[in-house]
């Protein structure tokens, strides 16, 4: 399955793998590993960045500096074919302020920029997430301290960047709309020195508010250099179709080469911490949502010889025991190999669900399908009108998406460096 052949002009989803997966999928299959894997399956088959993978292919990922900086092991990121793949390099800001990284801010931002220039196509500058205020170990106790440090990091990136074809994204944060607005007032002053925007913080999925911000920047010629907008930390299909509408409208009314992307690490963090895999799409007139299943957490709770109950190119070759080899009823049945296999399956399911949601919405817009959330379908037309400059459409969009059940909530977690 080559997802790229079917993606049309949809907003691009970036799975955010962890360090375990990117090393696993690049390693040679030793004799012990061959005996552990299902028949005819090799670890490198799970490298979905490889267009020759016999399982499935998808060329785009987000990878974080948290895992990349200082790593000398070969990975699917470092060994990729750069002419056929895309990597957005996240800065690892949350890991830095949570204590997971011991480097100073000065050394970390320099190392991150060096890595982004060496291995990435787009990079997010090092930010201090406003979540840091609630993290005692961060040392950042108020909104202004987070903003000031991020502004200083932005100035550093502007002064020290050297690779002309690397796009850098300024970061927009905030725990509330008021904070997000205050942050934008300051950060937008530097926007002309960057090629795009990374939308983060608790308000990152409030797409109507961000369209209002984009429109304001357009009116003041602060949007002229923006060719890439990235929304951090979501794989929700209902957001995916709105992101597609946003990309199409921006390409239609602003510039034809503008790209919208969004990412999630859940197929790696949630799978490998909690055994929760994505299984498909639930679609009806009320909602699009991802379905998931939590795997057994003790050996003996399942028949290891049973076929895996959910479909994917890998799962179709496997039994439950291939994913969960342990049979001790007092211990977890998972292992490193099985966890990475489950992550591979879950990414396939995420991509399939997001692709299906976009296709269903296209059919609905053409009058060929009614099995879509009605209000989200209405929102698509409003997004186009709002980007075109209609203040009334923007007001209507805000009201529509603030209705009970329509608000797209951003989970506090799910940033790629929170593994």
C-alpha positions as CSV (number, residue, x, y, z in Angstrom):
1,X,0.0,0.0,0.0
2,X,1.5,3.3,-1.1
3,X,-0.6,5.9,0.7
4,X,1.0,8.8,-1.2
5,X,-0.6,7.6,-4.4
6,X,-4.1,8.1,-2.9
7,X,-3.6,11.2,-0.7
8,X,-4.8,13.8,-3.2
9,X,-4.4,17.4,-1.9
10,X,-5.2,16.5,1.7
11,X,-3.3,18.0,4.6
12,X,-0.4,15.8,5.4
13,X,-0.3,13.6,8.5
14,X,3.1,13.1,10.1
15,X,3.4,10.1,12.4
16,X,6.0,10.9,15.1
17,X,8.0,7.8,15.8
18,X,10.1,7.3,18.9
19,X,13.8,6.3,19.1
20,X,13.0,2.6,19.6
21,X,11.1,2.4,16.3
22,X,13.4,4.3,14.1
23,X,16.3,2.1,15.2
24,X,14.4,-1.1,15.0
25,X,13.1,-0.6,11.5
26,X,16.6,0.1,10.2
27,X,18.4,-2.8,11.7
28,X,19.5,-6.0,9.9
29,X,17.6,-9.1,10.8
30,X,19.9,-11.3,12.8
31,X,19.2,-15.0,13.3
32,X,17.5,-14.5,16.8
33,X,15.4,-11.6,15.4
34,X,14.4,-13.7,12.4
35,X,13.2,-16.5,14.7
36,X,11.2,-13.9,16.7
37,X,9.5,-12.2,13.7
38,X,6.7,-13.8,11.7
39,X,7.7,-15.8,8.7
40,X,8.9,-13.8,5.7
41,X,8.8,-10.5,7.8
42,X,12.0,-8.5,8.3
43,X,12.6,-5.6,10.7
44,X,13.4,-3.3,7.7
45,X,10.0,-4.1,6.1
46,X,8.5,-1.9,8.8
47,X,10.4,1.1,7.5
48,X,7.5,2.8,6.0
49,X,9.7,5.7,4.7
50,X,11.2,3.2,2.3
51,X,9.1,3.3,-0.9
52,X,10.1,-0.3,-1.6
53,X,8.6,-1.6,1.7
54,X,6.5,-4.7,1.0
55,X,4.0,-3.7,3.8
56,X,3.1,0.0,3.4
57,X,4.8,3.2,2.4
58,X,4.3,6.8,3.7
59,X,7.0,9.4,3.1
60,X,6.4,11.9,5.9
61,X,7.2,11.9,9.6
62,X,7.9,14.3,12.5
63,X,11.0,13.4,14.5
64,X,12.1,15.2,17.6
65,X,15.6,16.4,18.5
66,X,15.1,14.7,21.9
67,X,15.8,11.4,20.2
68,X,18.1,12.6,17.4
69,X,20.7,14.9,19.0
70,X,23.7,12.9,20.1
71,X,22.4,9.6,18.6
72,X,25.0,7.9,16.5
73,X,23.0,4.8,15.6
74,X,21.7,4.4,12.1
75,X,17.9,5.1,11.9
76,X,15.2,5.3,9.3
77,X,15.6,9.1,9.6
78,X,19.4,9.3,9.1
79,X,19.5,6.8,6.3
80,X,16.4,7.9,4.4
81,X,16.3,8.8,0.7
82,X,15.8,12.6,1.1
83,X,14.6,12.9,-2.5
84,X,11.5,10.8,-1.7
85,X,10.8,11.5,2.0
86,X,10.0,14.4,4.3
87,X,11.1,15.0,7.9
88,X,9.9,17.8,10.1
89,X,12.3,18.2,13.0
90,X,10.6,19.1,16.3
91,X,12.8,21.0,18.8
92,X,12.3,18.9,22.0
93,X,11.3,21.9,24.0
94,X,9.2,20.0,26.5
95,X,11.9,17.5,27.2
96,X,14.3,20.3,27.9
97,X,12.0,22.0,30.5
98,X,10.8,18.8,32.1
99,X,14.4,17.7,33.0
100,X,14.6,14.9,30.5
101,X,17.5,16.7,28.8
102,X,20.4,17.9,30.9
103,X,21.8,20.4,28.4
104,X,21.6,24.1,28.9
105,X,19.2,26.1,26.7
106,X,22.1,27.7,24.9
107,X,23.8,24.4,24.0
108,X,20.5,22.6,23.2
109,X,19.2,25.2,20.7
110,X,22.5,25.1,18.9
111,X,22.6,21.3,18.8
112,X,19.0,21.2,17.6
113,X,19.6,23.7,14.8
114,X,22.6,21.8,13.7
115,X,20.7,18.6,13.6
116,X,17.8,20.2,11.7
117,X,20.1,21.6,9.1
118,X,21.8,18.2,8.7
119,X,18.8,15.9,8.5
120,X,15.5,17.7,8.2
121,X,13.4,19.4,5.6
122,X,11.5,21.7,8.0
123,X,12.4,22.6,11.6
124,X,10.6,24.0,14.5
125,X,12.6,26.4,16.6
126,X,13.3,25.6,20.3
127,X,10.3,26.9,22.3
128,X,9.4,26.9,26.0
129,X,5.9,25.5,26.0
130,X,3.5,27.4,28.3
131,X,2.9,24.0,29.9
132,X,6.2,24.6,31.6
133,X,4.5,26.9,34.1
134,X,2.8,23.9,35.6
135,X,6.0,21.8,35.6
136,X,8.0,22.5,38.8
137,X,11.3,21.2,37.4
138,X,11.1,23.6,34.4
139,X,12.2,26.8,36.2
140,X,9.7,28.8,34.2
141,X,7.0,30.1,36.5
142,X,5.0,32.5,34.4
143,X,3.8,33.2,30.9
144,X,6.3,36.0,30.2
145,X,9.3,33.9,31.0
146,X,8.2,31.2,28.5
147,X,7.6,33.8,25.8
148,X,10.9,35.7,26.5
149,X,13.0,32.6,26.2
150,X,11.2,31.5,23.0
151,X,11.8,34.9,21.5
152,X,15.5,34.7,22.4
153,X,15.6,31.3,20.8
154,X,13.9,32.7,17.7
155,X,16.5,35.5,17.5
156,X,19.2,32.8,17.8
157,X,17.8,30.8,15.0
158,X,17.5,33.8,12.7
159,X,21.2,34.8,13.4
160,X,22.7,31.3,13.2
161,X,20.8,29.5,10.4
162,X,22.9,28.6,7.4
163,X,21.1,26.2,5.1
164,X,19.0,28.1,2.6
165,X,16.6,25.3,1.8
166,X,15.7,24.4,5.4
167,X,12.4,25.9,6.3
168,X,12.1,27.1,9.9
169,X,8.8,27.5,11.8
170,X,8.2,30.1,14.5
171,X,6.2,28.6,17.4
172,X,2.9,29.9,18.8
173,X,2.0,28.9,22.3
174,X,-0.7,29.5,25.0
175,X,-2.8,27.8,27.5
176,X,-5.8,30.0,26.8
177,X,-7.0,32.2,24.0
178,X,-5.9,35.2,25.9
179,X,-2.3,33.8,26.3
180,X,-2.3,32.7,22.6
181,X,-3.2,36.2,21.5
182,X,-0.6,37.8,23.7
183,X,2.0,35.4,22.4
184,X,1.1,36.0,18.8
185,X,1.4,39.8,19.2
186,X,5.1,39.3,20.0
187,X,6.0,36.3,17.9
188,X,4.5,37.7,14.7
189,X,7.1,40.5,14.7
190,X,9.6,37.8,13.7
191,X,7.4,35.9,11.3
192,X,9.0,37.4,8.2
193,X,12.3,35.8,9.1
194,X,10.7,32.3,9.1
195,X,9.0,30.2,6.5
196,X,6.1,29.0,8.5
197,X,4.3,28.6,11.8
198,X,4.1,25.8,14.3
199,X,0.8,26.0,16.3
200,X,1.2,24.5,19.8
201,X,-0.2,24.9,23.3
202,X,-3.6,24.1,24.7
203,X,-5.4,26.2,22.0
204,X,-3.7,24.6,19.0
205,X,-6.8,22.9,17.6
206,X,-9.0,26.0,17.9
207,X,-8.9,26.3,14.1
208,X,-11.4,29.2,13.8
209,X,-9.3,31.3,16.2
210,X,-6.2,30.5,14.2
211,X,-7.8,31.4,10.9
212,X,-8.6,34.7,12.5
213,X,-4.9,35.1,13.4
214,X,-3.9,34.2,9.9
215,X,-6.3,36.7,8.4
216,X,-5.0,39.4,10.7
217,X,-1.4,38.7,9.7
218,X,-2.4,38.7,6.0
219,X,-4.0,42.1,6.3
220,X,-0.7,43.4,7.8
221,X,1.6,41.6,5.3
222,X,3.0,39.5,8.1
223,X,1.9,36.2,6.4
224,X,3.9,36.8,3.1
225,X,6.7,34.3,3.9
226,X,4.5,31.6,5.3
227,X,4.7,28.4,3.2
228,X,4.1,25.8,5.9
229,X,1.7,25.6,8.9
230,X,2.1,22.7,11.3
231,X,-0.4,21.8,14.1
232,X,1.3,19.9,16.9
233,X,-0.1,16.8,18.5
234,X,-3.3,15.4,17.0
235,X,-4.4,12.6,14.7
236,X,-8.1,13.3,15.1
237,X,-9.9,12.7,11.8
238,X,-12.4,15.5,12.4
239,X,-9.4,17.9,12.7
240,X,-7.7,16.3,9.7
241,X,-10.6,17.2,7.4
242,X,-10.7,20.8,8.7
243,X,-6.9,21.0,8.1
244,X,-7.5,19.8,4.5
245,X,-10.1,22.5,4.1
246,X,-7.7,25.1,5.5
247,X,-4.9,24.0,3.1
248,X,-7.1,24.1,0.1
249,X,-8.4,27.5,1.0
250,X,-5.0,28.9,1.6
251,X,-3.7,27.5,-1.7
252,X,-6.7,29.0,-3.5
253,X,-6.7,32.4,-2.0
254,X,-3.2,33.1,-0.6
255,X,-0.4,31.0,-2.3
256,X,-0.5,27.7,-4.2
257,X,2.5,26.1,-2.5
258,X,1.4,26.4,1.1
259,X,1.3,23.1,3.0
260,X,-0.6,22.2,6.2
261,X,0.6,19.3,8.3
262,X,-0.3,17.8,11.7
263,X,1.4,15.1,13.8
264,X,0.8,12.6,16.6
265,X,3.0,10.3,18.6
266,X,0.2,8.1,19.9
267,X,0.9,5.1,17.8
268,X,4.3,5.0,19.5
269,X,3.7,6.4,23.0
270,X,0.3,4.9,23.7
271,X,1.0,1.6,22.0
272,X,4.3,1.0,23.7
273,X,3.3,2.3,27.1
274,X,-0.3,1.1,27.4
275,X,-0.9,-1.4,24.5
276,X,-3.5,0.8,22.9
277,X,-3.6,0.5,19.1
278,X,-5.7,2.4,16.6
279,X,-8.0,0.0,14.7
280,X,-10.0,2.2,12.3
281,X,-12.4,5.1,11.8
282,X,-15.9,5.6,13.3
283,X,-17.9,7.7,10.9
284,X,-21.4,8.9,11.2
285,X,-23.4,12.1,11.0
286,X,-22.2,13.2,14.5
287,X,-18.5,12.6,14.4
288,X,-15.4,11.2,12.9
289,X,-13.2,9.5,15.5
290,X,-10.4,7.0,15.7
291,X,-11.3,3.6,17.1
292,X,-8.8,1.8,19.4
293,X,-8.3,-1.4,21.2
294,X,-6.2,-2.1,24.3
295,X,-4.2,-5.3,24.1
296,X,-4.1,-7.8,27.0
297,X,-1.6,-6.9,29.7
298,X,-1.1,-10.4,31.1
299,X,0.0,-13.6,29.5
300,X,-2.6,-16.3,29.3
301,X,-5.5,-13.9,28.6
302,X,-5.5,-14.8,24.9
303,X,-5.0,-17.6,22.4
304,X,-1.5,-16.9,20.9
305,X,-2.4,-18.9,17.8
306,X,-5.5,-16.8,16.9
307,X,-5.2,-14.5,13.9
308,X,-4.8,-10.9,14.8
309,X,-8.3,-9.5,14.9
310,X,-7.6,-6.2,13.0
311,X,-6.4,-5.7,9.5
312,X,-3.2,-4.2,8.2
313,X,-0.5,-5.5,5.8
314,X,1.5,-6.7,8.8
315,X,-1.3,-7.9,10.9
316,X,-2.6,-10.1,8.1
317,X,0.6,-12.1,8.3
318,X,0.5,-12.5,12.1
319,X,-1.1,-14.3,15.0
320,X,-1.8,-12.6,18.3
321,X,1.2,-14.4,19.7
322,X,3.5,-12.7,17.1
323,X,2.6,-9.4,18.7
324,X,2.4,-10.7,22.3
325,X,4.8,-13.6,22.8
326,X,4.7,-13.8,26.6
327,X,2.5,-16.4,28.3
328,X,3.3,-15.8,32.0
329,X,0.0,-14.8,33.6
330,X,1.9,-12.7,36.1
331,X,3.8,-10.6,33.6
332,X,3.2,-8.4,30.6
333,X,3.1,-10.5,27.3
334,X,4.7,-7.7,25.2
335,X,8.3,-7.3,24.2
336,X,10.4,-4.8,22.2
337,X,9.8,-6.5,18.9
338,X,6.0,-6.9,19.4
339,X,5.7,-3.3,20.5
340,X,7.3,-2.0,17.4
341,X,5.2,-4.3,15.3
342,X,2.1,-2.9,17.0
343,X,3.2,0.6,16.3
344,X,3.6,-0.2,12.7
345,X,0.1,-1.6,12.6
346,X,-1.3,1.4,14.4
347,X,0.3,3.9,12.0
348,X,-1.3,2.1,9.1
349,X,-4.7,2.3,10.8
350,X,-4.2,6.0,11.5
351,X,-3.3,6.8,7.9
352,X,-6.2,4.6,6.6
353,X,-8.7,6.4,8.9
354,X,-7.5,9.9,8.0
355,X,-7.6,9.1,4.3
356,X,-11.0,7.6,4.6
357,X,-12.4,10.6,6.5
358,X,-11.1,13.0,3.8
359,X,-12.5,10.9,1.0
360,X,-15.9,10.7,2.8
361,X,-15.9,14.4,3.2
362,X,-15.1,15.0,-0.5
363,X,-17.9,12.7,-1.5
364,X,-20.3,14.6,0.8
365,X,-19.2,17.9,-0.7
366,X,-20.1,16.5,-4.1
367,X,-23.5,15.3,-2.9
368,X,-22.5,11.6,-3.1
369,X,-22.4,10.7,0.6
370,X,-24.2,11.7,3.7
371,X,-22.3,9.7,6.3
372,X,-20.3,12.6,7.6
373,X,-20.6,15.0,10.6
374,X,-23.1,17.6,9.4
375,X,-21.6,20.6,11.3
376,X,-18.1,19.7,10.2
377,X,-19.3,19.6,6.6
378,X,-20.8,23.1,7.1
379,X,-17.5,24.3,8.6
380,X,-15.6,23.4,5.4
381,X,-17.5,26.0,3.4
382,X,-17.1,28.6,6.1
383,X,-13.3,28.0,6.3
384,X,-13.0,28.9,2.6
385,X,-15.1,32.0,2.9
386,X,-13.2,33.1,6.0
387,X,-9.8,32.7,4.4
388,X,-11.2,34.7,1.4
389,X,-11.9,37.6,3.8
390,X,-15.4,37.2,5.1
391,X,-15.7,38.3,8.7
392,X,-19.2,37.0,8.9
393,X,-18.1,33.5,7.8
394,X,-15.4,33.6,10.5
395,X,-17.9,34.5,13.2
396,X,-20.2,31.8,12.0
397,X,-17.3,29.3,12.0
398,X,-16.4,30.2,15.6
399,X,-20.0,29.8,16.7
400,X,-20.4,26.5,14.9
401,X,-17.2,24.9,16.3
402,X,-18.0,26.1,19.8
403,X,-21.3,24.2,20.0
404,X,-21.4,21.3,22.5
405,X,-19.9,18.3,20.8
406,X,-18.2,20.3,18.1
407,X,-15.2,21.7,20.0
408,X,-12.1,19.8,19.1
409,X,-10.2,19.4,22.4
410,X,-6.4,19.3,22.4
411,X,-5.0,16.6,24.7
412,X,-2.5,18.0,27.1
413,X,0.0,15.3,26.2
414,X,0.9,13.9,22.7
415,X,3.9,15.9,21.8
416,X,6.6,13.8,20.1
417,X,9.2,14.3,22.8
418,X,6.9,13.0,25.6
419,X,7.9,9.4,25.2
